[in-house]
Amino acid sequence: MILETIVTTLGADGTPHIAPFGVTRTVDDLVIAPFRPSVTLNALEATGRAVINFTDDARLFAGCLTGRRDWLLVPATAIAGVRLADSLAHWEVEVVRIEADPVRPRFHCRTVHREAHRPFEGHNRAAAAVIEAAILCSRLHMLPWEKVEREMAYLAIAVEKTAGDREREAWGWLSDRVAAFRSENLAEPPAGPAADDMAKQQVSS
């Protein structure tokens, strides 16, 4: 099972970092698998600690993908780390094993502390659409432009029908990011070999 979360870490120098991550939950542990290069990866290698935050505010996912990372943090409870101040719940974890890989190492973690902060108040299709669009925005350099346009148009339906103020704000950030990427990078939509060449790049998280 993959859980869409916000992972907070501290670098070797104590600098906090916030990043959206799909964390894999298995029977035995939790796996965080950042691509290289990655601020989160560097922090996990340096400290062996992280906080997995659960939030119903889709702006966190959209914000991190559009350069908006100034979200309020507070100290973690059981580890030297930080968590989102406005989260539904958080899990504090320690790395117990690393699967080395030149592209995407896997950090196997055990939970040392769990804490709930406020109740979950229900699903929202627009929030789910924003999260999907945020994932899409993290892969703009990898995907054919026709696929990006098609998926954004489909996700916009849920936003138009069900969004609240937070989801509309987040959607606006992502829509602007997509438009800027096209303006800055695409004289013509990439396809075939061109798309493969662009896929060699990676987005830091």
N, C-alpha and C positions, 0 to 999 in steps of 0.2 A: 504494500500500500504506500502511495506517495502522498504526503501531507504538504499542502501549500502553506508555507510559513514565512516569517521574517526572522532571519538569524542575526543575532548581535554578537560581536566578538570584540576583544581588546587586542591591539597589536602588541608587539614586544615592548614598545615605548609607552603603552597605556592608552593609545589613541583608539576611541571606539569606532566601530564600523557597523553599518546596517545594510543588509542585503536580503532580497527575496530568494527563497530556496525551496525546491521540492525535496523534502526530506523523506527518505525511504524508511518506513517502519517495518521491521521484520519481527519474527517471534522472539528473537534474542536481543536485538539492539536497534539503534537508530543510525542511519548512514547519511552523512553529508558528503556530497561528491562535487566539489567545485572544479571547473576547468582551470588550467593554467593559461595565462597568469591570473591571479586572483588575490585580492586583499584578504578575503575570508580564508583562503588556503594558507596564506602566509601566517595569519593569526593562529590558525589551528596547529600549524607546525611549531610555532613559537611557544604557545601557551598550553595547548591541549585542552582548551575549554571553550564553550560556547553556550549561548542561551537560545532556545527555540521558542519563538513568540507566536501566539495564535491571536489573530485580529479579525474583526469583521469590517474594518475600515479599508476599503479597496484603494484608497489614496496612498497607502503605504507601498503597495506593489507598483502602482503607476509612478509614484514619486521617485522611488529608487531607480526606475528605468529612465527617468527624465531629469536626473540631476538634483532632485529634491530629497535630501537625506537629513534635513534638520528637524528630526522628530525627538520629542522629549524622552530622555533616558533616565533611569534611576538605578542604583546599585542592585545587583543580584543578591539573593538571600544566602546561599550556601557556598558559592564559588566567587573567586575574584573575577567579576564580570559585570555587565550591565544588561538591563532588560528594557523593553518598551514600557513607558509609564502607563499608557492607555492600551493595555492588551486585555483580552478575555482571560488568558492564562499563559503561563510560561513553564518550560521545562529547562532546568539547568543540567548540562551534560559535560562529561569528560571523555576524551578520546582514549580508547583502550587498545585499538589496533588500527594500523594503516595498511591498506592495499596499495602498494606503490604502482604508479602508472605515469608515463611521461606526459600524458595529455590530461587525464582526469583521475587522480588518486581518490580512493574512497576511505573516508574517516569513519570507523565504527565507534560508536559512542554508547556509554551507559548513562542512564538518568540518575542523578544524585539528589535532585529536588524537584518537586512539582508544586505549583501553586495556582489556584484559580482566583480571579479578581472580580469578575462581574459575569452575569448570565448571558448566554447567547440568545438573541432575540428573534432569530428566524433567518431563513434563507432569502436571498435576493438574487434574481437572475441577472440583474445589471452588475452586481458586484462580481459574480462569476464571469460575466463577459469582460469586465475590466481586467480581471486576473488573466484570462486567456489572451486579451490584447496586449497585456504587459509581457507575457511570454513571447508573443509574436514580435513585439518590438525588440526583444533581446536577440532576435534572430533575423533582423532585417538584412544583415549582410550575408545571410546564408540562403535566403529563399527567393524563388522567382517572383517578380513584382506582381504578376497576375494572381498568384496565390495570396499575397499580402492584401491586395485590394478586395479580393473575393471574401476573405475571412473577416476583414474589417467591416465590410458591408453587412455580412451576416450578423456579426456581434452587435452592430449598431441597432439592430431591431430590438434586442432585449433591453438595451440602454434606453431607447426611445420609449418603450412601453412601461418599464418598471423602475427606472432610476430615481433616486433621491438626490439631494444636493451634493452629497459627497461623491456619489458615483458619476454624476454629470461633470463635476470638476475634474475627477480623475480621467474620465474619457476625453475631456478637452486637452489635457496634458499629452495623452497618448496620440490623439489625432494630430496635434501640432508636431509631435516627434516624427510621425510617419510622413507628414507633408514636408518637413524640413529635410528628412533623409532623402526623399525623392528629389527635392530641389538641389541638394548638395552633391548627390552621388549618381543620379541616374539620368543621363542624357536620353537613354533608351532603356526600357525594362530589361533586366538581365535574364538570360535563359541559357540552358544547356551549359557549355563549358564556362561561360562567363559567370554563371551562378556558382559553379564548382570552384572557380578561382577565388571568389569572394568568401566562400565557406571556410577558407583556410584561416581567416581572421577569427579572433575570439573576443568576447566582451568580458571585462573584468567584473567580478562580483565580490 
